[in-house]
Amino acid sequence: MIPTSQLGLDGFRLLDVDNRCILPFNYPVRILTTYIDVIHAWTVPSLFRD
């Protein structure tokens, strides 16, 4: 996670990361998650951009 002090004006607080995952365009993607603790929130903010 990128610290709040290093975010720019266009950054997402607590959602921006230093290692981004690049996904293919126009291709089905399957996401499998495993857990030891509860996954409270998981989001992809730019997924539903127009």
DODO-744666 format. One record per atom (N, C-alpha, C): atom name; chain; x, y, z; residue number from 1. Coordinates in steps of 0.02 Angstrom, whole numbers. Layout:
(rec "CA" "A" (X Y Z) NUM) ...
END
This chain:
(rec "N" "A" (42 -59 0) 1) (rec "CA" "A" (0 0 0) 1) (rec "C" "A" (44 62 0) 1) (rec "N" "A" (22 111 -36) 2) (rec "CA" "A" (58 175 -37) 2) (rec "C" "A" (36 217 22) 2) (rec "N" "A" (83 244 61) 3) (rec "CA" "A" (64 285 118) 3) (rec "C" "A" (26 348 96) 3) (rec "N" "A" (-18 373 139) 4) (rec "CA" "A" (-59 432 124) 4) (rec "C" "A" (-16 492 107) 4) (rec "N" "A" (41 498 139) 5) (rec "CA" "A" (85 555 127) 5) (rec "C" "A" (115 556 57) 5) (rec "N" "A" (116 498 22) 6) (rec "CA" "A" (145 494 -45) 6) (rec "C" "A" (93 495 -100) 6) (rec "N" "A" (29 500 -83) 7) (rec "CA" "A" (-24 502 -134) 7) (rec "C" "A" (-28 570 -168) 7) (rec "N" "A" (-43 569 -232) 8) (rec "CA" "A" (-56 631 -268) 8) (rec "C" "A" (-129 648 -263) 8) (rec "N" "A" (-150 700 -298) 9) (rec "CA" "A" (-220 721 -296) 9) (rec "C" "A" (-266 671 -331) 9) (rec "N" "A" (-240 632 -377) 10) (rec "CA" "A" (-281 583 -413) 10) (rec "C" "A" (-276 513 -384) 10) (rec "N" "A" (-244 505 -327) 11) (rec "CA" "A" (-236 439 -295) 11) (rec "C" "A" (-296 419 -254) 11) (rec "N" "A" (-303 354 -244) 12) (rec "CA" "A" (-356 327 -202) 12) (rec "C" "A" (-327 309 -134) 12) (rec "N" "A" (-350 340 -82) 13) (rec "CA" "A" (-324 326 -15) 13) (rec "C" "A" (-343 255 5) 13) (rec "N" "A" (-294 217 26) 14) (rec "CA" "A" (-300 147 47) 14) (rec "C" "A" (-321 100 -9) 14) (rec "N" "A" (-326 124 -70) 15) (rec "CA" "A" (-342 80 -127) 15) (rec "C" "A" (-286 78 -178) 15) (rec "N" "A" (-241 127 -176) 16) (rec "CA" "A" (-186 129 -224) 16) (rec "C" "A" (-129 86 -199) 16) (rec "N" "A" (-98 48 -243) 17) (rec "CA" "A" (-44 3 -223) 17) (rec "C" "A" (19 19 -263) 17) (rec "N" "A" (76 -6 -240) 18) (rec "CA" "A" (138 6 -276) 18) (rec "C" "A" (150 -47 -330) 18) (rec "N" "A" (117 -104 -327) 19) (rec "CA" "A" (122 -157 -378) 19) (rec "C" "A" (53 -170 -406) 19) (rec "N" "A" (39 -143 -465) 20) (rec "CA" "A" (-27 -151 -494) 20) (rec "C" "A" (-33 -216 -532) 20) (rec "N" "A" (-92 -243 -533) 21) (rec "CA" "A" (-107 -304 -569) 21) (rec "C" "A" (-135 -284 -638) 21) (rec "N" "A" (-105 -309 -691) 22) (rec "CA" "A" (-128 -292 -759) 22) (rec "C" "A" (-169 -351 -785) 22) (rec "N" "A" (-232 -337 -803) 23) (rec "CA" "A" (-277 -388 -827) 23) (rec "C" "A" (-290 -379 -902) 23) (rec "N" "A" (-304 -434 -937) 24) (rec "CA" "A" (-318 -429 -1009) 24) (rec "C" "A" (-384 -393 -1022) 24) (rec "N" "A" (-388 -361 -1080) 25) (rec "CA" "A" (-448 -324 -1100) 25) (rec "C" "A" (-492 -369 -1144) 25) (rec "N" "A" (-557 -367 -1134) 26) (rec "CA" "A" (-605 -406 -1173) 26) (rec "C" "A" (-592 -481 -1169) 26) (rec "N" "A" (-574 -504 -1111) 27) (rec "CA" "A" (-560 -575 -1100) 27) (rec "C" "A" (-585 -593 -1030) 27) (rec "N" "A" (-621 -648 -1023) 28) (rec "CA" "A" (-646 -667 -957) 28) (rec "C" "A" (-588 -679 -908) 28) (rec "N" "A" (-595 -653 -848) 29) (rec "CA" "A" (-545 -662 -796) 29) (rec "C" "A" (-578 -694 -736) 29) (rec "N" "A" (-547 -746 -710) 30) (rec "CA" "A" (-572 -780 -651) 30) (rec "C" "A" (-526 -763 -592) 30) (rec "N" "A" (-555 -739 -538) 31) (rec "CA" "A" (-516 -720 -480) 31) (rec "C" "A" (-532 -768 -423) 31) (rec "N" "A" (-481 -803 -400) 32) (rec "CA" "A" (-488 -850 -344) 32) (rec "C" "A" (-455 -820 -283) 32) (rec "N" "A" (-490 -819 -228) 33) (rec "CA" "A" (-461 -793 -166) 33) (rec "C" "A" (-462 -847 -113) 33) (rec "N" "A" (-411 -846 -72) 34) (rec "CA" "A" (-409 -890 -13) 34) (rec "C" "A" (-400 -845 47) 34) (rec "N" "A" (-415 -871 105) 35) (rec "CA" "A" (-412 -828 164) 35) (rec "C" "A" (-397 -868 226) 35) (rec "N" "A" (-368 -834 274) 36) (rec "CA" "A" (-360 -860 342) 36) (rec "C" "A" (-407 -821 387) 36) (rec "N" "A" (-415 -757 371) 37) (rec "CA" "A" (-461 -713 408) 37) (rec "C" "A" (-516 -691 360) 37) (rec "N" "A" (-563 -654 384) 38) (rec "CA" "A" (-620 -631 344) 38) (rec "C" "A" (-597 -578 294) 38) (rec "N" "A" (-619 -582 232) 39) (rec "CA" "A" (-606 -530 183) 39) (rec "C" "A" (-662 -478 191) 39) (rec "N" "A" (-646 -422 222) 40) (rec "CA" "A" (-697 -372 236) 40) (rec "C" "A" (-717 -331 175) 40) (rec "N" "A" (-669 -314 134) 41) (rec "CA" "A" (-685 -274 75) 41) (rec "C" "A" (-633 -287 21) 41) (rec "N" "A" (-657 -291 -40) 42) (rec "CA" "A" (-613 -301 -97) 42) (rec "C" "A" (-644 -261 -154) 42) (rec "N" "A" (-606 -218 -186) 43) (rec "CA" "A" (-634 -174 -237) 43) (rec "C" "A" (-586 -163 -294) 43) (rec "N" "A" (-613 -147 -351) 44) (rec "CA" "A" (-575 -127 -410) 44) (rec "C" "A" (-607 -61 -433) 44) (rec "N" "A" (-582 -3 -409) 45) (rec "CA" "A" (-615 60 -422) 45) (rec "C" "A" (-620 79 -496) 45) (rec "N" "A" (-573 60 -537) 46) (rec "CA" "A" (-575 80 -607) 46) (rec "C" "A" (-611 29 -651) 46) (rec "N" "A" (-639 -23 -623) 47) (rec "CA" "A" (-672 -75 -663) 47) (rec "C" "A" (-735 -49 -696) 47) (rec "N" "A" (-771 -5 -663) 48) (rec "CA" "A" (-835 19 -689) 48) (rec "C" "A" (-832 91 -715) 48) (rec "N" "A" (-774 112 -738) 49) (rec "CA" "A" (-765 179 -765) 49) (rec "C" "A" (-795 183 -835) 49) (rec "N" "A" (-825 239 -852) 50) (rec "CA" "A" (-853 249 -919) 50) (rec "C" "A" (-801 275 -967) 50) 
END
